[in-house]
Amino acid sequence: MDQEIAANGRREVGLVGLGLMGSAMTGRLVAAGVAVVGFDPVQQAREAHLRNGGEVATSPAEVARRCPVVLLSLPNGQVSAEVLFGVDGVAAGAPDGLLVVDTSTIGPDEAESAAARLAEAGIGFCDAGISGSSNVVARGGSLGIVGGDAAGYARAEPVLAAICREVVHVGGHGDGMRAKLVINAVLTINRFAVAEGLVLAERMGMDAGQMLDVLAASIANSDALGIWGRRMVDRTYEPPASRIRQHNKDAQITLGLGRQYGAPLLVTSQINHVVQMALANGLGDLDNSVVAEVLRMLAGQDVAFRTPDGRGAAGGRRS
């Protein structure tokens, strides 16, 4: 990352979007000795960024003016496009040689479009999927999956290496997002399998905590079990490592790609019905592991947790 040293002699990286993932990435960069110039429209997020050792800009354009590399960590492709090309956006403040690295999970076509538009303005672009929840990112366990040309990857890799345990270049623009969405699809199935198994154990009168230990010692063990199993057993879904409404956004992109390319996504489609039930019951801001509660609701079990608005979730009594 030494080639990204600013005129004042400091290594500076910009980051637009200081939510769960953005703040986790900030922590990794600051720990690596990088000055992180951040922006978020939410005041609390900016204040937290300052407490975490970052610096705050007044707009995405200011972030771009101050930093040779700007990371984006945003909710969706529409917001990403607005941050890049809107009033006071990144493109408006871009100096010569700027590189944008979009770590938001967006559609591959949106990544390709952003790369083409930025290239016209002399701005480099990589789409970089970050595989791992915010907790995984915070402890340095994530994987960076990068799409873009070789020159862009050469500049993005040392920045992402300060965040991720490993960084791989998977192809051209959009391919980082394609690979990330494939990973998400497989991980979703693993997570849902953990929920189904634990709820089955409960319905059979078994101790779910003991069953979690048995699963961890068995061939059925997985990263999904380690990350989400205890949350499902303890029924603790706040604070979220990743929100189920964000999962739903990503799943809709994946299902669209399945239709576009003629790939059957049978299990992904069925799981998405359960995700829609979670959203309909006001659980969208809770952790992805809350799919276990939807299965418990369907099984008629008591609901022993509350939604973020404090009203409780609808559910019946276990028979």
Secondary structure, 3 states (H helix, E strand, C coil): CHHHECCCCCEEEEEECCCHHHHHHHHHHHHCCCEEEEECCCHHHHHHHHHCCCEECCCHHHHHHHCCEEEECCCCHHHHHHHHHCCCCCHHHCCCCCEEEECCCCCHHHHHHHHHHHHHCCCEEEEEEEECCHHHHHCCCCEEEEECCHHHHHHHHHHHHCCCCEEEEEECCCHHHHHHHHHHHHHHHHHHHHHHHHHHHHHCCCCHHHHHHHHHHCCCCCHHHHHHHHHHHHCCCCCCCCEHHHHHHHHHHHHHHHHHHCCCCHHHHHHHHHHHHHHHCCCCCCEHHHHHHHHHHHCCCCCCCCCCCCCCCCCCCCC
